[in-house]
Amino acid sequence: MQHQGLLHNHANQVVSDGVDDANEPVTALLGLPEPSTARFDEPPFAAPADNAAIIVVEEDARTRQSLCQLLSPGWAPQAFGSLDDADGARIEPGRPAILLLGPSQATEAALQRTAAALEATPGTGAVLLVDFASPTLMSLALRAGLNDALSLDSANEHLAKAVADLARRLEDDLTRQRDGQRPTTASGGTRTGFVTSVFSPKGGVGKSVIAVNLAVALARRTGDPVVIVDLDLQFGDVAVMLRLQPRHTVADALSAGELLDEALLRSFLARHDKSGVFVLAAPTSPSEADLAGPAPMLRVLELLRDMFPHVVVDTPPHLSELVLQAVAASDAVAFLVGLDVPSVKNAQLGLQAFDLLQVPRSKVTLVLNRADSKVHLSARDIERALEATIDIGFPSDLTVPQSVNQGQPALIAYPRSRFSSQAYELADLVLARADETRARSR
């Protein structure tokens, strides 16, 4: 069955956004070797042939064939030399369709026509391949409604996964539309996301472990998309704990400047398949921490707040201006304390800094980690020292380091563990606070 008019008669529905010449490519076509001599690894993200229609559009025959070879045979891509030809592609109604545009399609006319088709046809997405995925070109493509833009030299490694991830998101959106639910992201929607920062002024207390498992618990409790931001720009571990190798990091978002919008920011996110949690990973080089400033970071958080019902921020263990601004911009703070004297001393200083910054104590959930350790220091001792009540305690649980070494959240690797149970309890506290905050704002 054909999906008639997928690209037909939409060419004039999108306003130009900065491409100089409608008839010339934005970038020159990168030459590829002949298909017979090119090396293409078998993509690890195969999918059933009926899961989505993949439509490859590229004028150059060699490049078109090479792009098809980068996809698993299970996808059964349909290849066309032009958008006019692709208008007759075979698409089953009610199933996802993905336009895979080669470098020859990086023109104003092609992007206009594609954008109009995406807007007019639910369940349709697009990925653009270019010789160099510059921030300007990526922003241009994503503003036109395309879902991703990749460079040709990275296609062998990333294209199959990008297509598989996009097909899954489109299928989820179609399912929600059929069920009468809201879309998976709230682009321009009315619901404002709830930001929870996980903070400790001392390292080594298990902050990142709890942040990751809190994000997973929120996703499982609500069924909504959740994103975690690794704001430890020098030594962040969130991606490692989830065994992810993201193509982009928070450094890309912070350095995008005025080009950053929801579409571009979405392209910087990685997705942990087993939990469904999205990740804005820490930079791979500590030197990239110099890119960070409070204003760009706050811009990132505000965009994520509009895109996701819940945002979890894993902060570094020090009281920098960046951290304090992130805490001030959050709706709730999970403040971790360890069961040792240095941790309690640092917690006192941290809470005093919160008071100076006028962060209401009502936003703070005091979390005691390894609360059952026998170290001649009790939870009551800590409460007296901090003049505050501990809201929740996490046990010292052998499953935690085991799950970290496995690259999986404890909630997934050991769902019946005591630690996992407390992670759900912390998520419930966050959800209750979110409900209270939203009720007050009505």
C-alpha positions in Angstrom: 0.0 0.0 0.0 1.3 3.5 -0.8 1.1 6.6 1.3 0.0 9.0 -1.4 1.3 12.5 -1.4 3.9 12.2 1.4 6.0 14.9 -0.1 3.7 16.2 -2.8 2.3 19.8 -2.8 4.0 20.8 0.5 6.9 22.7 -1.0 5.5 26.2 -0.3 4.4 25.6 3.3 7.7 26.4 5.1 9.4 29.8 5.3 13.1 30.0 4.4 15.4 30.1 7.4 18.8 31.2 6.2 20.0 29.0 3.4 21.7 31.2 0.8 20.7 29.5 -2.5 17.7 27.2 -3.1 19.4 25.4 -5.9 22.8 24.8 -4.4 23.8 22.3 -1.6 24.8 23.8 1.7 27.8 21.5 1.7 29.7 19.7 -1.0 29.1 16.0 -1.4 31.8 13.9 0.3 33.2 11.3 -2.0 32.7 7.7 -0.8 34.6 4.6 -2.1 32.9 2.3 -4.5 30.4 0.0 -2.7 32.5 -3.0 -3.7 35.5 -1.7 -1.8 33.9 0.1 1.1 33.9 -1.5 4.6 30.6 -1.4 6.3 30.2 -3.1 9.7 27.0 -5.0 10.3 24.7 -2.6 12.2 23.9 -3.9 15.6 20.4 -2.3 15.7 18.4 -4.5 13.3 14.7 -4.1 13.4 11.8 -6.0 11.8 11.1 -5.0 8.2 7.5 -4.0 9.0 8.5 -1.8 11.9 9.1 1.3 9.8 9.4 2.4 6.2 12.9 3.7 5.6 13.1 6.0 2.5 16.6 6.9 1.3 16.8 10.0 -0.9 20.1 10.9 -2.6 21.0 12.0 -6.1 24.4 10.3 -6.2 23.9 6.6 -6.9 27.1 5.5 -5.1 26.3 7.4 -2.0 22.6 6.3 -2.1 23.7 2.6 -2.3 26.3 3.1 0.5 23.6 4.6 2.8 21.4 1.6 2.2 24.2 -0.7 3.1 24.7 1.0 6.4 21.2 -0.2 7.5 20.4 -3.7 8.5 18.7 -5.8 5.7 15.7 -6.1 8.1 14.8 -2.5 7.4 14.4 -3.1 3.7 15.1 0.6 2.8 13.5 2.1 -0.3 16.0 4.2 -2.3 15.2 7.2 -4.6 17.2 9.8 -6.4 14.9 12.7 -5.7 12.1 13.8 -3.4 9.8 13.7 -6.4 10.5 10.0 -6.9 10.2 9.4 -3.1 6.6 10.7 -3.1 5.5 7.3 -4.4 7.2 5.3 -1.6 5.4 2.3 -0.1 4.3 3.3 3.4 1.8 1.3 5.5 -0.7 3.7 7.1 -0.3 3.9 10.8 3.3 2.8 10.9 6.4 5.1 11.2 8.2 6.4 8.2 11.7 7.8 8.2 13.2 10.0 5.4 17.0 9.4 5.2 18.3 12.4 3.2 21.7 12.3 1.6 24.0 15.4 1.2 22.4 16.4 -2.1 19.2 17.2 -0.1 20.9 19.9 2.1 19.1 22.6 0.1 16.6 25.2 1.0 13.9 23.7 -1.3 14.5 20.1 0.0 14.4 21.1 3.6 11.2 23.2 3.1 9.5 20.3 1.4 10.6 17.8 4.0 9.6 20.0 6.9 6.1 20.4 5.4 5.8 16.7 4.9 6.8 16.0 8.5 4.3 18.5 9.8 1.5 17.2 7.7 2.1 13.5 8.3 2.0 12.1 11.8 4.6 9.3 12.6 7.1 10.6 10.0 10.7 11.6 10.9 13.8 12.6 9.0 17.6 12.3 9.3 20.0 14.4 7.2 23.5 13.2 6.2 26.0 15.9 5.4 29.8 16.0 4.8 30.2 18.1 8.0 27.6 18.4 10.7 28.3 22.0 11.7 26.2 23.5 14.5 24.8 26.0 12.0 23.7 23.3 9.6 22.4 21.0 12.4 20.3 23.9 13.8 19.0 24.7 10.4 17.9 21.1 9.7 16.4 20.7 13.2 14.5 24.0 13.0 13.0 22.7 9.8 11.6 19.7 11.9 14.3 17.1 11.0 15.1 14.8 13.9 18.9 14.5 13.5 21.8 15.5 11.3 24.9 13.3 11.0 28.2 13.7 9.2 29.0 11.0 6.6 32.2 10.1 8.3 30.3 9.1 11.4 27.5 7.3 9.6 29.1 3.9 9.8 29.1 4.1 13.6 26.0 6.0 14.4 23.4 5.9 11.5 21.8 2.5 12.3 21.3 3.4 15.9 20.0 6.9 15.1 17.4 5.3 12.7 16.4 2.6 15.2 16.0 5.2 18.0 13.9 7.4 15.8 11.7 4.6 14.7 11.0 3.7 18.3 10.1 7.3 19.2 7.8 7.6 16.2 6.1 4.3 17.1 5.6 5.5 20.7 4.1 8.8 19.5 1.7 7.0 17.1 0.7 4.7 19.9 0.0 7.7 22.2 -2.0 9.4 19.5 -4.1 6.3 19.0 -4.7 6.1 22.7 -5.5 9.8 23.0 -2.5 10.5 25.2 -0.1 13.5 25.0 3.1 13.3 23.0 6.3 12.0 24.6 7.8 15.5 24.7 6.1 18.7 25.6 7.5 21.0 22.9 5.6 24.2 23.6 3.1 22.4 25.7 1.4 23.6 28.8 3.0 21.3 31.4 6.2 22.5 32.9 8.8 20.0 34.0 9.9 19.5 37.6 13.7 19.8 38.1 15.4 17.9 40.9 19.0 18.4 41.7 21.0 15.7 43.5 23.7 17.4 45.5 26.4 16.7 48.1 29.2 19.0 49.1 31.5 15.9 49.6 32.5 13.3 47.0 32.3 9.6 47.5 28.9 9.5 49.1 27.1 7.8 46.2 25.5 10.9 44.7 25.6 9.8 41.0 24.4 6.3 41.8 21.3 7.8 43.6 20.8 10.3 40.8 20.8 7.7 38.1 18.4 5.4 40.0 16.1 8.3 40.9 15.8 9.1 37.2 14.9 5.5 36.4 12.5 5.3 39.3 10.7 8.4 38.2 10.4 7.1 34.6 9.0 3.8 35.9 6.6 5.4 38.4 5.1 7.8 35.9 5.6 6.2 32.5 6.8 9.7 31.3 10.1 10.5 29.6 12.7 11.6 32.1 16.1 13.2 31.4 19.2 13.3 33.6 21.8 16.0 33.2 25.4 15.2 34.3 26.6 18.6 35.5 29.9 17.2 36.8 31.7 18.6 33.9 35.2 17.3 34.8 34.5 13.8 36.1 30.9 13.0 35.4 30.0 9.3 35.6 26.4 9.1 34.5 27.1 7.8 31.0 29.6 5.2 32.4 27.1 4.0 34.9 24.6 3.4 32.1 27.2 2.0 29.7 26.6 4.7 27.1 28.9 6.2 24.6 27.1 9.4 23.6 28.0 11.2 20.5 27.2 14.6 22.1 27.6 16.0 25.6 26.5 18.9 27.7 29.5 20.8 26.3 27.8 20.8 22.9 24.7 22.3 24.5 26.6 24.9 26.5 28.7 26.0 23.5 25.7 26.3 21.1 24.9 29.8 22.2 21.9 31.4 20.6 21.5 28.5 18.2 20.3 26.2 21.0 16.6 25.4 20.9 14.6 22.3 21.8 15.3 20.5 18.5 19.0 21.0 18.7 19.2 20.1 22.4 17.2 16.9 21.7 19.8 15.9 19.2 22.4 16.1 22.0 20.6 13.5 24.2 21.5 9.9 24.4 18.9 7.3 25.5 19.3 4.3 27.8 17.3 1.7 26.1 16.5 -0.6 29.2 15.1 2.3 31.3 14.0 4.8 28.6 15.8 7.5 30.5 17.4 10.3 28.3 20.9 11.5 29.2 22.8 14.7 28.6 26.2 13.4 29.4 29.2 15.1 30.9 32.1 16.1 28.6 34.7 13.5 27.7 37.5 15.9 28.5 37.9 17.8 31.8 39.2 20.8 29.8 35.7 21.3 28.4 34.4 22.3 31.8 35.8 25.8 31.0 32.9 26.2 28.5 30.4 26.2 31.3 28.8 29.3 32.7 25.6 29.9 34.7 23.7 31.6 31.9 24.1 28.8 29.3 23.5 26.2 31.9 20.3 27.8 33.0 19.2 28.0 29.4 19.7 24.3 29.0 17.7 23.5 32.2 14.8 25.8 31.0 14.6 24.1 27.7 14.7 20.6 29.3 12.0 21.7 31.7 9.8 22.4 28.6 10.7 19.1 27.0 10.4 16.6 29.9 8.0 16.2 32.8 11.0 15.4 35.1 14.6 16.6 34.9 17.2 15.1 37.3 20.5 17.0 37.6 23.6 15.3 39.0 25.8 18.0 40.4 29.5 17.9 41.2 30.6 17.7 44.8 31.6 21.4 45.3 29.9 24.7 45.9 30.8 26.5 42.7 28.7 29.3 41.2 27.4 26.9 38.5 26.2 24.4 41.2 24.6 27.0 43.3 22.7 28.5 40.3 21.6 25.0 39.3 20.3 24.4 42.9 18.5 27.8 42.9 16.8 27.0 39.6 15.7 23.6 40.8 12.3 22.8 42.2 13.7 20.2 44.7 17.1 19.2 46.0 18.0 15.7 47.2 20.8 16.6 49.6 23.1 13.6 50.3 25.0 13.1 53.5 27.3 10.2 54.3 27.6 8.5 57.7 31.0 10.1 58.6 32.1 13.2 60.3 33.7 14.9 57.3 30.5 14.5 55.3 28.5 15.9 58.2 30.8 18.9 58.4 30.5 19.6 54.7 26.8 19.2 54.9 26.7 21.9 57.5 28.6 24.2 55.2 26.4 23.3 52.2 23.2 24.0 54.1 24.6 27.4 55.2 25.4 28.2 51.6 21.8 27.3 50.7 20.5 29.7 53.3 22.7 32.5 52.0 21.4 31.8 48.5 17.9 31.9 50.0 17.1 28.3 48.9 14.1 27.4 51.0 14.6 24.5 53.3 11.3 23.2 52.1 12.9 22.4 48.7 15.5 20.2 50.4 15.1 16.5 50.9 17.8 15.2 53.3 19.1 11.8 52.2 21.4 9.7 54.3 23.3 7.1 52.3 24.6 3.8 53.8 22.4 4.6 56.8 22.8 1.1 58.4 26.6 1.2 58.5 28.1 0.4 62.0 30.5 3.3 62.3 29.7 4.7 65.8 27.6 7.5 64.3 23.9 7.4 64.1 21.2 9.1 62.0 20.1 10.9 65.2 23.6 12.3 65.7 23.5 13.7 62.2 20.1 15.2 62.7 21.3 17.0 65.8 24.4 18.3 64.1 22.5 19.6 61.1 19.4 20.7 63.0 17.4 19.0 60.3 15.4 15.8 59.9 16.6 13.1 57.6 13.8 12.4 55.2 15.0 9.0 53.8 17.9 6.6 54.3 19.6 4.3 51.8 21.1 1.0 53.0 24.6 -0.1 52.5 23.9 -2.7 49.8 26.3 -5.0 48.0 24.1 -4.9 44.9 25.0 -1.2 44.3 28.7 -1.6 43.4 27.8 -4.8 41.5 25.2 -2.9 39.4 27.7 -0.1 38.8 30.3 -2.5 37.5 27.6 -4.1 35.3 26.8 -0.7 33.8 23.1 -1.0 34.9 21.0 0.9 37.4 20.4 -1.2 40.5 16.6 -0.8 39.9 17.1 -2.8 36.7 19.9 -5.2 37.7 18.5 -5.9 41.2 14.9 -4.7 41.3 14.1 -6.5 44.6 17.1 -5.1 46.5 16.7 -2.9 49.6 18.4 -0.1 47.7 15.9 -0.3 44.8 13.0 -0.1 47.2 14.4 3.1 48.7 15.0 4.6 45.3 11.3 4.2 44.6 10.6 5.8 48.0 12.8 8.8 47.0 10.9 9.0 43.7 7.6 9.1 45.5 8.8 12.0 47.7 9.8 13.9 44.6 6.5 13.2 42.9 4.6 14.3 45.9 6.6 17.6 46.0 6.0 18.0 42.3 2.2 17.6 42.8 2.3 20.2 45.6 4.3 22.6 43.5 2.0 22.3 40.5 -1.1 22.6 42.7 0.2 25.9 44.1 0.9 27.3 40.6 -2.6 26.8 39.4 
